[in-house]
């Protein structure tokens, strides 16, 4: 009988512990019921890509912090966005979250008109007393996926479908290529521009154009559309995804993907807002933050590659190394980062307008 009572007591204690760890935030709930949040999305919340990662994350925050979230989907990055943000505030939103760089000027304007409302802007450039921007150093994971691509290719021709020639995208292309070059200096990365984050047709055109001109056997992407995956899968090309782990949708050719875990930003920052501890600032967070991770390497990746990736990931996590440490040479033969030097955050964020050795640019749809 004593053992039964003791076991029951331990079990009850464990259950209580689990509820404390993963149940609703009672401190927040007691101080603020149904705190209203508006999420402004460039696409659909179930796009299996960029927008869905934000949706999934805010759902976790909604449950934990007892939020009431309104979702505004397929919002264009023109003045419509400003109107929708104003409407959301009229409907009681205390926090506005926007998930595209294109919303920047509009979110900043609304923030100035509503100092009592707090604003969070993914990939944004502007901050104010009531507006924070946030992003992750996804280039670190791009580098790791470049290693996977470089060790997987047989043709030494790797494709990369990208949305826009801007610092964010160029940073990823360069980091990916440095990963490729580390393990396979003979490989080239061929870039094709879609001209859109979300348009499936434009991404498909960019992909077909790329595959028609080069013997690509591994394809990486920096678009939110899934059409490049579908085309690659149909043609037997290996896939390195982005934003979300889509390995179950493409099990035969998916290798891995750098993916977002925004809940590890949203939960603590929204809690700070609720507790009146908000600070308007820019966040650019690395692997240690938990807001991004490398999707599990699939069965299509061999053990040797797994070990190389794990070793490099450890170096990044421990801070012993970062991707843009010199020497780095551009694709015109110029030394851009000298031995023992490192690129500054300002250059990486705002002025990355060149490509590293191994990148072949200029393929348009």
C-alpha positions as CSV (number, residue, x, y, z in Angstrom):
1,X,0.0,0.0,0.0
2,X,2.8,2.4,0.8
3,X,4.4,1.9,-2.6
4,X,1.1,2.4,-4.3
5,X,0.6,5.7,-2.5
6,X,4.1,6.8,-3.2
7,X,3.8,6.0,-6.9
8,X,0.5,7.8,-7.1
9,X,2.1,10.9,-5.4
10,X,5.0,10.9,-7.8
11,X,2.8,10.5,-10.8
12,X,0.6,13.4,-9.6
13,X,3.7,15.6,-9.1
14,X,4.9,14.8,-12.6
15,X,1.5,15.7,-14.1
16,X,1.5,19.0,-12.2
17,X,5.0,19.7,-13.4
18,X,4.0,19.1,-17.0
19,X,1.0,21.3,-16.7
20,X,3.2,24.1,-15.3
21,X,5.7,23.7,-18.1
22,X,3.3,23.4,-21.0
23,X,0.0,24.7,-19.8
24,X,-1.4,28.3,-20.1
25,X,0.7,31.1,-18.6
26,X,-1.4,31.7,-15.5
27,X,0.5,34.8,-14.5
28,X,-0.4,36.4,-17.9
29,X,-3.9,35.1,-17.8
30,X,-4.6,36.6,-14.4
31,X,-3.5,40.0,-15.5
32,X,-4.8,40.2,-19.1
33,X,-7.7,38.2,-20.6
34,X,-7.8,37.6,-24.3
35,X,-5.0,40.0,-25.4
36,X,-5.8,40.8,-29.0
37,X,-3.2,40.4,-31.7
38,X,-3.4,40.9,-35.5
39,X,-1.2,39.0,-37.8
40,X,-0.6,40.4,-41.3
41,X,0.4,37.7,-43.8
42,X,1.6,38.0,-47.4
43,X,0.0,34.7,-48.3
44,X,-2.2,32.0,-46.9
45,X,-1.8,30.6,-43.4
46,X,-1.7,27.1,-44.8
47,X,0.8,27.7,-47.6
48,X,3.2,24.9,-46.3
49,X,5.9,27.6,-46.3
50,X,6.8,31.1,-44.9
51,X,3.3,32.2,-43.9
52,X,2.4,28.8,-42.3
53,X,5.5,29.0,-40.1
54,X,4.2,32.3,-38.6
55,X,0.7,30.9,-38.2
56,X,1.9,27.7,-36.5
57,X,4.1,29.8,-34.1
58,X,1.4,32.3,-33.1
59,X,-1.0,29.4,-32.5
60,X,1.3,28.2,-29.8
61,X,1.6,31.6,-28.4
62,X,-2.2,32.0,-28.5
63,X,-2.8,29.0,-26.4
64,X,0.0,29.7,-23.9
65,X,-0.7,33.4,-23.4
66,X,-4.5,33.3,-23.8
67,X,-4.5,35.5,-26.9
68,X,-7.2,36.3,-29.4
69,X,-5.6,36.4,-32.8
70,X,-7.0,37.8,-36.0
71,X,-5.4,36.7,-39.3
72,X,-5.3,38.9,-42.4
73,X,-4.2,36.8,-45.3
74,X,-2.9,37.6,-48.8
75,X,-2.3,41.2,-47.9
76,X,-0.5,43.2,-50.6
77,X,2.5,45.2,-49.7
78,X,1.0,48.5,-50.9
79,X,-1.2,51.0,-49.1
80,X,-3.8,48.3,-48.5
81,X,-1.6,47.0,-45.7
82,X,-1.8,50.3,-43.9
83,X,-5.6,50.3,-44.2
84,X,-5.8,46.8,-42.8
85,X,-3.5,47.5,-39.9
86,X,-5.6,50.6,-39.0
87,X,-8.7,48.4,-39.2
88,X,-7.2,45.8,-36.9
89,X,-6.4,48.4,-34.3
90,X,-10.0,49.7,-34.6
91,X,-11.1,46.1,-33.9
92,X,-9.1,46.1,-30.7
93,X,-5.6,44.7,-31.6
94,X,-3.0,45.7,-29.1
95,X,-0.2,44.1,-31.1
96,X,0.3,44.1,-34.9
97,X,2.6,41.5,-36.4
98,X,3.6,41.8,-40.1
99,X,5.7,39.1,-41.8
100,X,7.2,40.7,-44.9
101,X,9.9,43.4,-45.6
102,X,7.4,45.0,-48.0
103,X,5.1,46.0,-45.1
104,X,7.9,48.2,-43.6
105,X,6.9,51.7,-44.5
106,X,3.2,51.1,-43.9
107,X,3.8,49.5,-40.5
108,X,6.1,52.4,-39.5
109,X,3.5,54.9,-40.5
110,X,0.7,53.2,-38.5
111,X,3.1,52.8,-35.5
112,X,3.7,56.5,-35.5
113,X,-0.1,57.1,-35.4
114,X,-0.7,54.6,-32.6
115,X,2.0,54.9,-30.0
116,X,-0.1,52.8,-27.6
117,X,0.0,49.8,-29.9
118,X,3.0,47.6,-30.2
119,X,4.4,46.4,-33.6
120,X,6.5,43.4,-34.5
121,X,8.0,43.3,-38.1
122,X,9.6,40.2,-39.5
123,X,12.6,41.0,-41.8
124,X,11.9,44.7,-41.3
125,X,14.4,47.6,-41.4
126,X,12.8,50.3,-39.3
127,X,12.3,50.5,-35.5
128,X,10.7,53.0,-33.2
129,X,9.7,53.1,-29.5
130,X,6.7,50.9,-30.2
131,X,8.1,48.9,-33.2
132,X,10.6,46.1,-33.2
133,X,12.0,44.2,-36.1
134,X,13.2,40.6,-36.0
135,X,14.9,38.0,-38.1
136,X,17.3,35.1,-37.8
137,X,20.8,34.5,-39.1
138,X,19.4,32.0,-41.5
139,X,22.6,32.3,-43.5
140,X,24.1,30.0,-40.9
141,X,21.8,27.2,-41.9
142,X,22.0,28.0,-45.6
143,X,25.7,27.3,-45.2
144,X,25.0,23.9,-43.7
145,X,22.5,23.1,-46.5
146,X,25.2,24.1,-49.0
147,X,27.4,21.4,-47.6
148,X,24.6,18.9,-48.1
149,X,24.2,20.0,-51.7
150,X,27.9,20.1,-52.4
151,X,28.3,16.5,-51.2
152,X,25.2,15.3,-53.0
153,X,25.7,16.7,-56.5
154,X,27.2,14.4,-59.2
155,X,27.0,17.0,-62.1
156,X,28.6,19.8,-60.0
157,X,25.7,22.0,-61.3
158,X,23.4,23.2,-58.4
159,X,20.4,25.3,-59.0
160,X,19.0,28.1,-56.8
161,X,15.6,29.7,-57.4
162,X,15.4,33.1,-55.6
163,X,12.8,35.8,-55.4
164,X,14.7,39.1,-55.5
165,X,18.2,40.4,-55.8
166,X,18.3,42.0,-52.3
167,X,20.7,41.7,-49.3
168,X,18.6,39.1,-47.5
169,X,18.5,36.8,-50.5
170,X,22.0,37.4,-51.7
171,X,23.3,36.7,-48.2
172,X,21.6,33.3,-48.3
173,X,22.9,32.5,-51.8
174,X,26.4,33.4,-50.8
175,X,26.3,31.4,-47.5
176,X,24.9,28.4,-49.3
177,X,27.6,28.6,-52.0
178,X,30.4,28.9,-49.3
179,X,29.0,25.6,-47.9
180,X,29.1,24.0,-51.3
181,X,32.6,25.3,-52.0
182,X,33.9,24.0,-48.6
183,X,33.2,20.4,-49.6
184,X,33.2,20.6,-53.4
185,X,35.3,23.5,-55.0
186,X,34.4,22.3,-58.5
187,X,30.7,22.8,-58.1
188,X,28.8,25.9,-59.3
189,X,25.6,27.4,-58.0
190,X,23.3,28.8,-60.8
191,X,20.8,31.4,-59.7
192,X,17.4,32.0,-61.4
193,X,15.2,34.9,-60.2
194,X,11.5,34.6,-60.0
195,X,10.6,38.2,-59.2
196,X,8.1,37.2,-56.5
197,X,8.0,35.6,-53.0
198,X,4.7,33.8,-53.5
199,X,3.7,33.5,-57.1
200,X,3.7,29.8,-58.0
201,X,3.7,30.4,-61.8
202,X,6.7,32.8,-61.7
203,X,8.6,30.4,-59.5
204,X,7.8,27.6,-61.8
205,X,9.0,29.6,-64.8
206,X,12.3,30.4,-63.1
207,X,12.8,26.7,-62.2
208,X,12.1,25.4,-65.7
209,X,14.3,28.0,-67.2
210,X,17.1,27.0,-64.9
211,X,16.8,23.3,-65.5
212,X,16.6,23.8,-69.2
213,X,20.0,25.6,-69.3
214,X,22.0,23.5,-66.9
215,X,22.5,19.9,-65.8
216,X,21.2,20.7,-62.3
217,X,20.8,17.7,-60.0
218,X,20.3,19.6,-56.7
219,X,17.9,22.5,-56.3
220,X,17.7,25.0,-53.5
221,X,15.1,27.8,-53.1
222,X,14.5,31.2,-51.5
223,X,10.9,31.6,-52.5
224,X,7.7,30.8,-50.6
225,X,6.1,28.9,-53.5
226,X,6.2,25.1,-53.7
227,X,6.2,24.8,-57.5
228,X,10.0,24.5,-57.7
229,X,9.8,21.4,-55.4
230,X,7.1,19.9,-57.5
231,X,9.1,20.4,-60.7
232,X,12.3,19.1,-59.1
233,X,10.5,16.0,-57.7
234,X,9.0,15.2,-61.1
235,X,12.3,15.5,-62.8
236,X,14.3,13.5,-60.2
237,X,16.2,16.5,-58.9
238,X,17.2,16.6,-55.2
239,X,15.5,19.2,-53.2
240,X,16.7,21.5,-50.4
241,X,13.7,23.4,-49.2
242,X,13.1,26.5,-47.1
243,X,10.9,27.9,-44.3
244,X,9.2,24.6,-43.4
245,X,10.0,20.9,-43.4
246,X,8.2,19.5,-46.5
247,X,10.0,16.2,-46.5
248,X,6.7,14.2,-46.1
249,X,5.3,15.9,-49.2
250,X,8.4,15.0,-51.3
251,X,9.9,11.9,-49.6
252,X,11.8,10.6,-52.7
253,X,14.0,13.7,-53.3
254,X,13.9,16.0,-50.3
255,X,17.2,16.3,-48.5
256,X,16.7,18.9,-45.8
257,X,15.7,22.6,-45.2
258,X,16.5,25.6,-43.0
259,X,13.3,26.1,-41.1
260,X,11.8,28.7,-38.8
261,X,10.6,28.2,-35.2
262,X,9.1,31.7,-34.6
263,X,7.4,30.6,-31.4
264,X,10.7,31.0,-29.7
265,X,10.5,34.7,-30.5
266,X,6.8,35.3,-30.3
267,X,6.1,33.8,-26.9
268,X,8.7,35.7,-24.9
269,X,8.2,39.0,-26.8
270,X,4.5,39.0,-26.5
271,X,4.8,38.1,-22.9
272,X,7.0,41.2,-22.5
273,X,4.4,43.4,-24.2
274,X,1.6,42.0,-21.9
275,X,3.8,42.7,-18.9
276,X,4.6,46.2,-20.1
277,X,8.3,45.4,-20.7
278,X,8.4,46.1,-24.4
279,X,11.5,47.6,-26.0
280,X,11.5,48.8,-29.6
281,X,14.7,47.5,-31.2
282,X,16.1,45.3,-34.0
283,X,16.7,41.6,-33.3
284,X,19.0,39.5,-35.5
285,X,19.3,36.2,-33.8
286,X,21.6,33.2,-34.4
287,X,21.2,29.4,-33.9
288,X,21.4,29.7,-30.2
289,X,18.1,31.6,-30.1
290,X,16.1,28.6,-31.3
291,X,14.1,30.6,-33.8
292,X,15.5,28.5,-36.6
293,X,16.9,25.1,-37.1
294,X,18.0,22.6,-39.7
295,X,15.2,20.1,-40.6
296,X,16.2,16.5,-40.0
297,X,18.4,15.2,-42.8
298,X,16.3,12.6,-44.7
299,X,17.2,9.1,-45.7
300,X,18.5,10.6,-48.9
301,X,21.5,12.0,-47.1
302,X,24.5,9.7,-46.4
303,X,26.2,9.3,-43.0
304,X,29.4,11.0,-44.1
305,X,27.5,14.2,-45.0
306,X,25.7,14.0,-41.7
307,X,28.9,14.0,-39.8
308,X,30.4,17.0,-41.7
309,X,27.1,19.0,-41.2
310,X,27.1,18.1,-37.5
311,X,30.7,19.2,-37.0
312,X,30.1,22.6,-38.8
313,X,26.9,23.1,-36.9
314,X,28.8,22.7,-33.6
315,X,31.4,25.3,-34.7
316,X,28.6,27.8,-35.5
317,X,26.7,27.1,-32.3
318,X,29.8,27.5,-30.1
319,X,30.7,30.8,-31.8
320,X,34.1,29.5,-32.9
321,X,33.2,30.3,-36.5
322,X,30.8,32.3,-38.6
323,X,30.0,31.9,-42.3
324,X,31.4,35.2,-43.5
325,X,34.8,35.0,-42.0
326,X,37.6,35.8,-44.4
327,X,39.2,35.1,-46.7
328,X,36.3,35.4,-49.1
329,X,36.7,36.0,-52.8
330,X,33.8,37.2,-55.1
331,X,32.9,35.6,-58.4
332,X,35.0,38.2,-60.2
333,X,38.1,37.2,-58.4
334,X,38.2,40.2,-56.0
335,X,39.1,39.7,-52.3
336,X,36.0,41.0,-50.4
337,X,36.9,39.8,-46.9
338,X,40.5,39.5,-45.9
339,X,42.2,36.8,-43.9
340,X,41.2,37.2,-40.2
341,X,38.4,39.6,-41.0
342,X,34.7,39.3,-40.7
343,X,31.8,41.1,-42.5
344,X,29.9,43.5,-40.4
345,X,26.2,43.1,-39.6
346,X,25.5,46.3,-41.4
347,X,27.0,45.1,-44.7
348,X,25.4,41.7,-44.4
349,X,22.0,43.2,-43.7
350,X,21.9,46.2,-45.9
351,X,24.7,46.2,-48.6
352,X,25.2,42.6,-49.7
353,X,25.2,43.4,-53.5
354,X,27.8,40.9,-54.7
355,X,28.3,37.2,-55.0
356,X,31.0,34.8,-53.8
357,X,33.2,32.6,-56.0
358,X,31.1,29.8,-57.4
359,X,27.9,31.7,-58.0
360,X,26.7,32.1,-61.5
361,X,24.1,34.9,-61.6
362,X,21.9,36.4,-64.3
363,X,19.4,33.7,-65.3
364,X,16.0,35.3,-65.7
365,X,12.6,33.6,-66.3
